Amino acid sequence: MLAAGYGFLSENEGFARRCEEEGIIFVGPTPEAIASMGSKRGAKLLLRERDASIPLIPGYDGADQSTETLCREAKRIGFPVLLKASAGGGGKGMRVVREASQLVDAIDSAKRESRNSFGDDTLLIEKYFDDVRHIEFQIMGDQYGNVVHLNERECSVQRRHQKVIEEAPSVIMTPALRERMGHSAVAIGRAINYRGAGTVEFIADDQGHYYFLEVNTRLQVEHPVTEMTTGVDLVQAQIHVAQGASLDELGLKQEALLVKGHAIECRLYAEDPDNNFFPCTGRVLTWQPAAIAGVRYDGGIRSGSEISVYYDPLICKIIAHAPTREEALNKMVKALRETVILGLTTNKVFLQQVLLHPDFRSGHFNTHFIDHHLPADVRRQSVEGDRDEMVIAALLWDWRRRERARSLLRRLPSGWRNSPYANSRQEFVVAGGDKARNVAVEYRYEAKRGTGTQRDPNAHFYVKVNSAREYSRVVLHQHHMPVGPQGEGEDDATLDVSLDGLRRRYIVNAAEDRIFVHSATFGESVLTLKSRYAQAFVGDAAGEGEYIAQMPGKILQLLVADGKEVAAGEALLVMESMKMESKISAHKAGKVKLHKKAKRIEKDLWFSPLPRSLLEKRHQFFGARASLHHRHFGLFGHLDPTIGAERIILICVTRSHGWVPPPLQQRKEMHRSRLSPATTELINRRRRSTERPSGSASLCSSRPALAAAARACVSSGKPPNSSTPSIRPSASRGTRSATTRSLLKSTSTTCGTSSSRSWATSTATWSTSMSASAPFSAGTRRSSKKRRRSS
């Protein structure tokens, strides 16, 4: 026995037939049923012949697939029209065309995506309805010609023709409409002698009109919604049917299949809703499902899982069931808030936006709900986790990480410094919405002792955010508790924090310099630690005239030729990532110049600071795949305004993890800018109090100057005195070097009583020692004293 799940093999006629030939029981419909419904075009022709009562959408499903014929038929049907891949599903190979000028490009794109996904580029054209709902019926058939339906699912909330939220029952469903649509679904199943689990999809309006869309000859992704509302295990029933059981033996009678409560499913995608739902890749740092009664998780990820470019961005399904729709919605919102997924961009916040929208909660929505109610600008306005509490949680987690890694001077309290008036400081960049914001946090660790011999298990802090809001009682509870290595245990990512008496739990993890914070109250936030030093440029962002692919992918088609003049916004090439196509468009008008060879790419690459070892030698072009050292994939182009030549360069570049320290003077300026006004004033006051009078000699005058002054005194025969400028001690400090004191002492004892010859001999000896090449150290001073005493 073989069960193919709901992947592409589950709808592959050849695979099912080969299983039968090899004597393997295939869990699913017969190869003939898959063949009849596998093609949307063939399905329409078959249903039109066998049951004329089934309503079909007006359109074109002919065998002539030339671009000219498809354009002519689309104009006959009338715009808007929908191009659909005949062998497709999941929104692949589907395009909405609203005017004739878009037809040729849309046909080429739909054919290409259909051919790459399903191996068949046959298209059909249907009249497109703007104000409709997507409603599907779950059917189950056995080997004896019996077919039943297990009620409906509403799947109207979609983006790019892919479902995002499904629920059962539908908010527009009435008993009469359910009976009519259910009868049509069962009739279609009987017409093709269907066996196993399948789905019949319709579009419907609020007036009770509906049209047949397609049959999915497999178990659907959203099948848990039906299981929660009917109590039937569809996977188990599918296996029993494949083994020869009848529907009656399984207790699947139409009159017994009633709706029980309400269920909602949310698809958790690895995608960025703020970037037109573009798929995202990365590593899941922390994954913690919510533990709520009536909530089910269907997924295959865990902490440490890698989300690559080779699969669909769907990473998990979350299903909530409750007696009423209102209760199910509230339970799902709670589950999403408590679900922890850190390290990866997902649509979790967007799902909450949909569930909390008034029109969705009231049931007034259709397949254009996202476009009409949650466009890109509205989605970006909902910035979650942009709060001081999230910043403080990131600060404390980073402090705990550094404190545990500290190996030297562990008996000193954290943040100890000899100036008690200056607090420690950390800066973050908080991501959110259209732009990020900088947050500066000052904090002070306040060591507290426990009572008696008991050590205080908590860490206490004083925190000020952006020099404005102060938190005088910040407590990190149980921070001394031993835990496993980072990322291996829940305790290591958990923070128990009290802010001025209010205690909350946070889940925190980090990758490189980015810190991910989760709070069931405030949502999720991504913060970047700002380095104290300037970072070297590593080509992490596109500059003027440059292009960066949004994620790794495969180049499907180059749309421009070398030397072509392009206008701003004109498409340059087509990429495919996670089974989705996207276009790279020109930022501005210019002339295209292509560089295809790897040697030329390296030569023309303007990221000269990058080491050559960081360049991936296997460049990517026209379908060739390239491996990545890091997540940064570069599709670079450069516009030279002087000659108007635009270079498109395809290459994989890794991100440098090191930093280059700035010059000393710049570091001094950066340090000075971080000082508080009181500290700056104190430093300036000290400097003013120690300034030397003009014309005074330095305390540590150079040895050649002193030696020259001594020789001048010897040659003139006059003893030195305090008025000699070259050896006069500094008046600023009132102290003298050992050499200067010895010299003045010697001259004071010889001047006026000893002969000039004896003084000159002593000075000559001192001058000789001063001209030595060795550094003038304490040992040198002691040797000079001994020589003077002997003389």
C-alpha positions in Angstrom: 0.0 0.0 0.0 1.2 3.5 -0.9 -0.2 6.8 0.2 1.1 9.9 -1.7 -0.4 12.5 0.7 -1.4 15.7 -1.1 1.7 16.2 -3.1 2.0 16.2 -6.9 2.3 12.4 -7.1 -1.1 12.0 -5.5 -2.6 13.4 -8.8 -0.2 11.7 -11.2 -2.1 9.3 -13.4 1.1 7.5 -14.5 2.2 7.0 -10.9 -1.1 5.5 -9.9 -1.2 3.2 -12.9 2.3 2.0 -12.3 1.3 1.1 -8.7 -1.5 -1.0 -10.0 0.8 -2.7 -12.5 3.2 -3.6 -9.7 0.5 -4.9 -7.5 0.8 -2.0 -5.0 -2.5 -0.6 -3.6 -2.6 3.1 -4.4 -4.4 5.1 -1.7 -6.5 7.4 -3.9 -8.7 7.4 -7.0 -8.3 5.2 -10.0 -5.9 6.2 -12.8 -8.9 6.8 -15.0 -10.5 9.2 -12.6 -7.3 11.1 -12.2 -6.9 11.4 -16.0 -10.5 12.6 -16.4 -10.3 15.3 -13.8 -6.5 16.0 -14.0 -7.1 18.3 -16.9 -9.5 21.1 -16.2 -10.2 21.3 -19.9 -11.0 17.6 -20.1 -13.1 17.8 -16.9 -15.3 20.4 -18.4 -15.8 18.5 -21.6 -16.6 15.3 -19.7 -19.1 17.0 -17.4 -20.8 18.8 -20.3 -21.4 15.4 -21.9 -22.5 13.4 -18.8 -24.5 15.8 -16.7 -25.8 19.0 -18.2 -27.3 20.1 -14.9 -23.9 21.0 -13.5 -23.3 24.8 -14.0 -20.1 25.6 -15.8 -18.3 29.0 -16.1 -18.4 30.5 -19.6 -15.1 30.3 -21.3 -12.8 28.6 -23.8 -11.4 25.0 -23.5 -10.5 24.2 -27.1 -7.5 22.2 -28.3 -6.0 25.1 -30.3 -3.5 26.6 -27.9 -1.9 29.1 -30.2 -1.4 32.6 -28.8 -3.5 34.1 -31.6 -6.5 31.8 -30.8 -6.3 32.4 -27.1 -6.2 36.1 -27.6 -9.2 36.0 -29.9 -11.3 33.8 -27.5 -10.4 36.0 -24.6 -11.7 39.1 -26.4 -14.9 37.1 -27.4 -15.6 36.2 -23.7 -15.0 39.7 -22.5 -12.7 41.2 -19.9 -11.8 40.4 -17.2 -10.8 36.9 -18.0 -8.9 34.2 -16.1 -6.2 32.2 -17.7 -5.8 28.8 -15.9 -3.4 25.9 -16.4 -5.4 22.9 -17.4 -3.2 20.6 -15.4 -2.6 23.0 -12.6 -3.6 23.7 -9.0 -2.5 25.8 -6.1 -2.7 29.0 -8.1 0.2 27.9 -10.4 -0.2 29.0 -14.0 -3.1 31.3 -13.2 -3.4 34.9 -14.4 -6.2 37.5 -14.3 -6.2 39.7 -17.5 -8.3 42.9 -17.5 -7.3 44.4 -20.8 -6.1 43.3 -24.2 -2.7 44.8 -23.9 -1.8 42.4 -21.1 -2.9 39.2 -22.9 0.3 38.2 -24.7 2.6 38.6 -21.7 0.1 36.9 -19.4 -0.3 33.9 -21.8 3.4 33.4 -22.1 3.9 33.6 -18.3 1.0 31.3 -17.5 2.2 28.7 -20.1 5.8 28.8 -18.8 4.8 28.5 -15.1 2.4 25.6 -16.0 5.0 23.8 -18.0 7.6 24.1 -15.2 5.2 23.0 -12.5 3.1 20.3 -14.2 4.8 19.5 -17.5 1.8 20.7 -19.5 1.3 24.2 -20.8 -2.3 23.8 -21.9 -4.5 26.7 -20.9 -8.2 27.4 -20.6 -9.9 30.7 -20.4 -12.8 31.5 -18.1 -14.9 34.6 -17.4 -13.6 36.2 -14.3 -16.0 37.2 -11.5 -14.8 39.9 -9.1 -17.4 39.5 -6.3 -17.6 35.8 -5.6 -16.6 33.3 -2.9 -14.6 30.2 -3.2 -16.5 27.2 -1.7 -15.5 23.6 -2.0 -17.2 20.3 -1.0 -15.3 17.3 0.4 -16.4 14.0 -1.2 -15.6 10.4 -0.4 -16.3 7.4 -2.6 -15.8 3.7 -2.4 -15.1 0.9 -4.9 -18.8 0.1 -5.1 -20.1 3.3 -6.7 -21.1 5.0 -3.4 -20.3 8.7 -3.0 -21.1 11.1 -0.2 -20.2 14.7 0.6 -18.9 15.8 4.0 -20.2 19.4 3.7 -18.4 22.5 2.6 -15.4 24.6 3.3 -15.0 28.3 2.6 -11.6 29.3 1.1 -12.3 32.8 -0.1 -9.3 34.6 1.7 -6.6 34.2 -0.9 -3.5 35.9 -2.2 -2.1 35.1 -5.6 -5.0 32.6 -6.0 -3.6 30.6 -3.2 -5.7 29.9 0.0 -4.7 31.5 3.2 -7.6 30.9 5.6 -10.2 28.2 5.3 -13.3 27.6 7.5 -16.3 25.4 7.9 -19.2 25.9 7.6 -19.4 28.8 5.2 -21.0 32.0 6.5 -23.3 32.2 3.5 -24.4 28.6 3.5 -28.1 27.8 4.0 -29.6 24.3 4.2 -31.1 24.7 0.8 -27.9 25.9 -0.9 -25.9 23.2 0.9 -28.3 20.5 -0.5 -28.0 21.9 -4.1 -24.2 22.3 -4.1 -23.7 19.0 -2.3 -25.9 17.2 -4.8 -23.8 18.6 -7.7 -20.6 17.5 -6.0 -21.9 14.0 -5.5 -23.1 13.9 -9.1 -19.7 14.8 -10.3 -18.1 12.1 -8.2 -20.5 9.5 -9.5 -19.9 10.6 -13.1 -16.2 9.7 -12.9 -16.7 6.6 -10.6 -14.7 8.3 -7.9 -12.9 6.4 -5.2 -11.3 7.8 -2.0 -11.1 11.4 -0.8 -11.5 14.3 -3.2 -12.7 17.9 -3.4 -15.1 19.6 -5.8 -14.5 23.3 -6.0 -17.1 26.0 -6.9 -17.4 29.7 -7.0 -20.6 31.2 -5.5 -22.2 34.6 -5.0 -24.4 35.9 -2.2 -27.5 35.3 -4.3 -27.1 31.6 -4.3 -25.6 31.2 -7.8 -22.6 28.9 -8.2 -20.4 27.5 -10.9 -18.1 24.4 -11.1 -14.4 25.1 -11.0 -12.5 21.8 -10.8 -12.0 18.5 -9.0 -8.9 17.9 -6.9 -8.4 14.2 -7.0 -6.5 14.0 -3.7 -6.7 14.9 0.0 -6.7 18.7 0.3 -4.3 20.7 2.5 -7.3 22.1 4.4 -8.9 18.7 5.1 -8.5 19.1 8.9 -11.3 21.7 8.9 -13.7 19.0 7.7 -12.3 16.5 10.2 -12.9 18.9 13.1 -16.5 19.7 12.1 -17.6 16.1 11.2 -15.5 14.0 13.5 -14.4 11.8 10.5 -10.7 10.9 10.1 -10.4 11.4 6.4 -6.9 9.8 6.1 -8.1 6.7 8.0 -11.2 6.5 5.9 -9.1 6.8 2.7 -6.9 3.9 3.7 -9.9 1.7 4.6 -11.6 2.5 1.3 -8.3 1.5 -0.6 -8.4 -1.8 1.3 -11.9 -2.5 0.0 -14.2 -1.2 2.8 -17.5 0.3 1.8 -18.8 3.7 3.1 -21.6 1.9 5.0 -19.1 -0.2 6.8 -17.3 3.0 7.8 -20.5 4.6 9.0 -20.3 7.3 6.3 -24.0 7.8 5.5 -25.1 11.1 4.1 -27.8 11.8 6.7 -25.3 11.2 9.5 -22.6 13.6 8.2 -23.7 16.8 10.1 -21.8 19.9 10.9 -20.6 20.1 14.5 -19.4 23.5 15.6 -17.1 25.7 13.6 -13.5 25.2 12.5 -10.9 27.7 11.1 -7.5 26.9 9.5 -4.7 29.4 9.0 -1.8 28.6 6.8 1.5 29.7 8.3 3.7 30.7 5.3 7.3 31.6 5.2 6.7 34.9 3.3 6.7 38.6 3.8 3.3 40.2 3.5 4.9 43.7 3.5 6.8 42.7 0.3 3.8 41.5 -1.7 3.9 38.1 0.1 7.2 37.2 -1.4 8.5 33.8 -0.1 11.3 33.9 2.5 14.0 31.4 3.4 16.0 31.0 6.6 16.5 29.0 9.7 13.9 28.5 12.4 15.7 29.4 15.6 12.8 28.7 18.0 9.5 26.9 17.3 7.0 26.5 20.1 3.3 25.7 19.3 0.6 27.0 21.7 -0.9 24.6 24.1 -4.6 25.4 23.8 -7.5 22.9 24.0 -9.2 22.6 20.6 -6.2 23.9 18.6 -4.4 21.5 16.3 -1.0 21.9 14.5 -0.2 20.1 11.3 3.4 20.8 10.4 6.9 19.3 9.9 9.2 21.9 11.4 11.1 22.3 14.7 13.7 24.5 16.2 16.7 24.4 13.8 14.7 23.6 10.6 16.0 25.1 7.4 13.4 26.7 5.0 14.9 26.4 1.6 14.0 27.7 -1.9 13.1 24.2 -3.2 9.7 23.8 -1.6 6.4 25.6 -1.1 6.5 28.3 1.5 3.8 26.6 3.6 5.5 25.5 6.8 2.5 24.7 9.2 -1.3 24.7 9.4 -3.0 25.8 12.6 -6.6 24.7 13.1 -9.0 25.9 15.8 -12.4 24.4 16.6 -15.2 25.8 18.9 -19.0 25.6 19.2 -19.5 28.9 17.4 -17.6 31.0 14.7 -17.0 33.8 17.2 -15.4 31.4 19.7 -13.3 29.8 17.0 -12.0 33.1 15.8 -11.0 34.2 19.3 -9.3 30.9 19.9 -7.4 31.1 16.7 -6.2 34.7 17.5 -5.0 33.5 20.9 -3.2 30.5 19.3 -1.4 32.8 16.8 -0.3 35.2 19.5 1.1 32.4 21.6 2.7 30.5 18.7 6.5 31.2 18.8 8.5 31.1 15.5 11.7 33.1 15.6 14.4 33.6 13.0 12.1 33.6 10.0 9.8 36.1 8.4 6.2 34.7 8.3 2.6 35.9 7.8 1.6 35.3 11.4 0.9 39.0 12.1 -1.0 39.3 8.8 -3.2 36.3 9.7 -4.2 38.1 12.9 -5.0 41.2 10.9 -7.4 39.2 8.8 -9.1 37.5 11.8 -9.6 40.8 13.6 -10.9 42.7 10.6 -14.5 43.8 11.2 -15.6 42.7 7.7 -14.1 39.3 8.0 -15.7 38.8 11.5 -19.1 39.8 10.2 -18.8 37.5 7.1 -18.7 40.3 4.5 -15.8 39.2 2.3 -15.0 37.5 -1.0 -11.9 36.4 -3.0 -10.7 40.0 -3.2 -10.8 40.6 0.6 -7.0 41.1 0.9 -6.7 43.4 -2.1 -9.7 45.5 -0.9 -9.3 45.6 2.8 -5.6 44.8 3.5 -3.5 46.3 0.7 0.3 46.7 1.2 0.1 50.1 2.8 -2.4 49.0 5.3 -0.5 45.8 6.1 2.7 47.9 6.9 0.8 50.1 9.3 0.3 47.3 11.7 3.7 47.3 13.5 3.8 44.6 16.1 6.3 44.5 19.0 7.5 48.1 18.6 7.5 48.8 22.4 10.0 49.6 25.1 9.2 46.3 26.8 10.5 44.3 23.8 13.7 46.4 23.6 14.3 45.8 27.3 13.8 42.1 26.8 16.4 42.1 24.0 18.8 44.0 26.2 18.5 41.6 29.1 18.8 38.6 26.9 22.0 40.0 25.4 23.3 40.9 28.9 22.6 37.3 30.1 24.3 35.9 27.1 27.5 38.0 27.6 27.4 37.4 31.4 27.4 33.6 30.9 30.2 33.8 28.4 32.4 35.9 30.7 35.4 34.0 31.9 37.6 36.8 33.4 37.0 38.8 36.6 33.8 37.0 37.3 33.8 38.3 40.9 33.4 41.8 39.7 29.8 42.9 39.3 28.5 43.2 35.7 29.1 46.6 34.1 31.7 47.7 36.8 33.6 50.8 36.1 35.6 53.3 38.1 33.2 56.1 37.3 29.9 55.5 39.2 28.1 58.2 37.3 28.1 56.7 33.8 25.7 53.9 32.9 26.2 51.2 30.4 24.7 51.9 27.0 23.4 49.8 24.1 21.7 50.9 20.8 19.2 48.9 18.7 17.5 49.3 15.4 13.9 48.1 15.7 12.4 46.9 12.5 8.8 47.6 11.6 6.5 49.1 9.0 8.0 51.2 6.2 11.0 52.3 8.3 13.0 51.3 11.3 13.7 53.4 14.3 16.8 53.7 16.5 16.5 53.1 20.2 19.2 53.9 22.7 19.1 52.2 26.1 21.1 53.2 29.2 21.2 50.6 32.0 22.9 49.9 35.2 23.3 46.5 36.9 22.4 46.8 40.6 24.0 44.0 42.5 21.9 42.8 45.5 22.7 40.3 48.1 20.4 37.6 49.4 19.4 37.1 53.0 21.9 35.1 55.1 23.9 32.7 52.9 21.2 32.5 50.2 22.2 34.1 46.9 19.7 36.3 45.2 18.7 34.4 42.0 17.5 37.5 40.3 19.3 40.3 38.5 18.2 43.9 39.2 18.6 46.8 36.8 17.9 50.4 36.3 16.9 51.1 32.6 16.3 54.3 30.7 15.0 54.1 27.1 15.9 57.0 24.7 16.8 59.2 27.6 13.1 59.6 28.4 11.2 56.8 30.0 12.8 55.3 33.1 12.3 51.9 34.7 13.8 51.9 38.2 12.8 48.3 39.1 13.7 45.9 36.3 14.2 42.4 37.5 15.4 39.4 35.4 14.2 36.4 37.4 16.2 33.2 37.9 18.9 34.3 35.6 21.5 32.1 37.4 19.5 28.9 36.6 21.8 26.6 34.6 20.6 25.7 31.1 21.8 23.8 28.0 23.6 25.3 25.0 21.8 28.1 23.1 19.0 26.9 21.0 18.8 23.4 22.6 16.3 24.1 25.4 13.3 26.2 26.0 14.8 27.7 29.2 17.7 29.2 27.3 15.3 31.2 25.1 12.9 32.2 27.9 13.1 35.4 29.9 11.0 36.1 33.1 11.1 39.8 33.5 9.4 42.3 35.8 9.2 45.9 34.8 8.2 48.2 37.7 6.3 45.3 39.3 4.6 44.0 36.2 5.9 40.5 35.4 5.8 39.0 31.9 7.4 36.1 29.9 9.4 36.6 26.8 11.0 34.2 24.3 14.2 35.5 22.8 16.8 34.1 20.3 19.4 35.6 18.0 21.2 35.1 14.7 24.3 37.1 14.1 23.5 40.7 15.2 19.7 40.3 15.0 17.7 39.5 18.1 14.1 38.1 17.8 11.7 38.7 20.7 8.3 37.1 21.2 5.7 38.2 23.7 2.2 36.8 23.9 1.0 40.3 24.9 3.0 42.5 22.4 3.7 40.1 19.5 7.1 39.7 17.9 9.9 42.2 17.2 13.2 42.0 15.4 16.0 44.2 16.7 19.5 44.7 15.4 22.4 45.4 17.7 24.2 48.5 16.6 28.0 48.0 16.8 30.1 50.5 18.7 32.4 50.7 15.7 31.8 51.5 12.1 31.0 48.5 9.9 32.8 47.8 6.7 30.8 47.9 3.5 30.0 44.4 2.3 27.5 45.1 -0.4 24.4 44.2 1.6 22.0 46.7 -0.1 21.4 47.9 -3.6 22.7 51.3 -4.4 21.9 53.6 -7.2 21.3 51.7 -10.4 21.9 48.3 -8.7 19.6 45.3 -8.5 19.4 42.7 -5.8 17.2 39.6 -6.1 14.8 39.3 -3.2 15.8 35.7 -2.6 17.8 32.9 -4.3 16.1 31.4 -7.3 16.3 30.3 -10.9 16.4 32.6 -13.9 13.7 31.6 -16.2 13.8 34.2 -19.0 15.8 37.2 -19.9 13.4 39.8 -21.3 15.9 42.3 -22.7 18.7 42.1 -25.2 22.2 43.7 -25.0 22.1 47.3 -25.9 18.3 47.7 -25.7 16.9 51.0 -24.4 14.6 50.3 -21.5 12.1 52.6 -19.7 11.7 52.9 -16.0 9.6 50.0 -14.7 10.1 47.8 -17.7 10.7 44.1 -16.8 14.3 42.9 -17.3 14.1 39.2 -16.4 11.9 36.6 -14.8 12.9 34.5 -11.8 11.3 31.6 -10.0 11.6 31.0 -6.3 9.5 28.6 -4.2 7.4 27.7 -7.2 6.5 31.4 -7.6 7.5 33.7 -10.5 8.6 37.3 -10.1 10.0 39.9 -12.3 13.0 42.3 -11.9 12.2 45.7 -13.4 14.4 48.6 -14.3 14.6 51.4 -11.7 15.1 54.0 -14.4 15.5 54.5 -18.1 18.9 53.4 -19.6 20.7 51.1 -22.0 21.2 47.4 -21.1 24.6 45.9 -21.1 24.9 42.2 -20.3 27.9 40.4 -18.7 27.4 36.7 -18.8 30.9 35.2 -18.3 32.1 34.5 -14.8 35.5 36.1 -15.5 34.0 39.2 -16.8 31.6 39.3 -13.8 34.5 39.2 -11.3 36.4 41.8 -13.3 33.4 44.2 -13.5 32.1 43.6 -10.0 32.3 47.0 -8.2 32.4 45.5 -4.7 36.2 45.7 -4.6 36.4 45.6 -0.8 35.1 42.0 -0.9 37.8 39.2 -0.8 37.8 37.1 -3.9 37.1 34.0 -1.6 33.6 35.5 -1.0 32.6 35.3 -4.6 30.8 32.1 -5.7 32.5 30.9 -8.8 29.5 29.0 -10.1 27.5 32.0 -11.3 23.8 31.6 -12.0 22.2 32.2 -15.4 19.4 30.8 -17.5 18.3 28.0 -15.2 21.7 27.1 -13.7 21.5 26.8 -9.9 24.2 28.2 -7.6 24.9 27.2 -4.0 25.0 29.9 -1.3 27.4 30.4 1.7 24.8 32.7 3.2 21.4 34.0 2.6 22.5 37.0 0.5 22.0 36.3 -3.2 23.0 39.1 -5.5 21.5 40.1 -8.8 23.5 43.2 -9.3 23.3 45.9 -12.0 25.0 49.2 -12.2 24.0 52.4 -14.1 26.8 54.7 -15.2 25.1 58.1 -15.7 28.0 59.4 -17.9 27.5 56.8 -20.7 24.0 55.6 -19.9 25.0 51.9 -19.8 23.2 49.6 -17.4 25.1 46.5 -16.4 23.2 43.4 -15.2 25.4 41.1 -13.2 24.4 37.8 -11.7 26.6 36.4 -9.0 26.3 34.9 -5.5 28.0 37.0 -2.7 28.4 36.0 0.9 28.0 38.5 3.7 31.2 39.4 5.7 30.7 38.8 9.5 33.8 40.8 10.6 34.2 44.4 11.2 36.9 46.9 10.3 37.9 49.2 13.2 37.8 52.9 12.3 40.9 55.1 12.6 42.0 56.2 16.1 40.7 59.7 15.7 37.3 58.6 14.6 37.1 56.2 17.6 38.0 59.1 19.9 35.2 61.2 18.4 32.7 58.3 18.7 33.7 57.8 22.3 33.4 61.6 23.0 29.9 61.7 21.4 28.7 59.0 23.8 29.7 60.9 27.0 27.0 62.6 29.0 27.2 66.4 29.2 28.2 66.2 32.9 31.1 63.9 32.1 32.2 66.1 29.2 32.2 69.2 31.4 34.3 67.4 34.1 36.9 66.4 31.5 37.1 69.9 30.1 37.5 71.3 33.6 40.4 69.0 34.4 42.1 69.9 31.2 41.8 73.6 31.9 43.2 73.1 35.4 46.3 71.3 34.0 47.2 73.6 31.1 50.8 74.8 31.0 51.8 78.5 30.8 52.8 79.6 27.4 56.6 79.2 26.8 57.1 76.6 29.5 59.0 73.4 28.6 57.4 70.0 28.6 57.8 67.9 31.7 59.4 65.1 29.6 61.7 67.1 27.3 63.4 65.2 24.6 66.9 63.8 25.3 68.6 65.5 22.4 67.5 68.9 23.5 68.8 68.4 27.1 72.1 67.0 25.8 72.5 70.1 23.5 71.8 72.4 26.4 74.4 70.6 28.6 77.0 70.8 25.9 76.4 74.5 25.5 77.0 75.1 29.2 80.2 73.1 29.1 81.6 75.0 26.1 80.7 78.4 27.7 82.0 77.4 31.1 78.9 78.7 32.8 76.8 76.5 35.1 73.2 75.9 34.3 70.4 77.5 36.4 66.6 77.4 36.5 66.4 80.2 33.9 67.9 77.9 31.2 64.8 77.4 28.9 65.8 74.0 27.6 65.9 72.3 30.9 63.6 74.4 33.0 61.1 72.1 34.7 57.4 72.3 33.8 55.6 74.9 35.8 52.3 73.2 35.3 52.8 70.3 37.6 55.4 71.6 40.0 57.5 68.4 39.6 60.8 67.5 38.0 62.2 64.5 36.4 64.9 62.6 38.2 67.6 63.6 35.8 66.6 67.3 36.0 66.6 67.2 39.8 70.0 65.5 39.9 71.4 68.0 37.5 70.1 71.1 39.4 71.3 69.6 42.7 74.8 69.1 41.3 75.0 72.6 39.9 73.8 74.1 43.2 76.6 72.5 45.1 79.3 73.4 42.7 78.4 76.9 41.5 80.5 79.6 43.3 82.5 77.1 45.4 83.9 74.5 43.0 86.0 75.2 40.0 84.6 75.3 36.6 86.7 72.4 35.6 85.1 70.1 38.1 81.6 71.2 37.1 82.4 70.7 33.4 83.6 67.2 34.1 80.4 66.3 36.0 78.2 67.8 33.3 80.1 66.1 30.5 79.5 62.7 32.2 75.8 63.4 32.4 75.6 64.6 28.8 77.2 61.4 27.7 74.6 59.3 29.5 71.8 61.3 28.0 72.9 60.7 24.4 72.7 56.9 24.8 70.4 55.2 22.4 68.6 53.1 25.0 65.3 54.3 26.4 65.7 56.6 29.4 64.3 54.2 32.1 64.5 54.0 35.9 67.6 51.8 35.6 69.3 54.5 33.5 68.4 57.1 36.1 69.9 55.0 38.9 73.1 54.4 36.9 73.5 58.2 36.3 73.2 58.8 40.0 75.9 56.3 40.8 78.2 57.9 38.2 77.6 61.4 39.6 78.3 60.2 43.2 81.6 58.7 42.1 82.6 61.8 40.3 
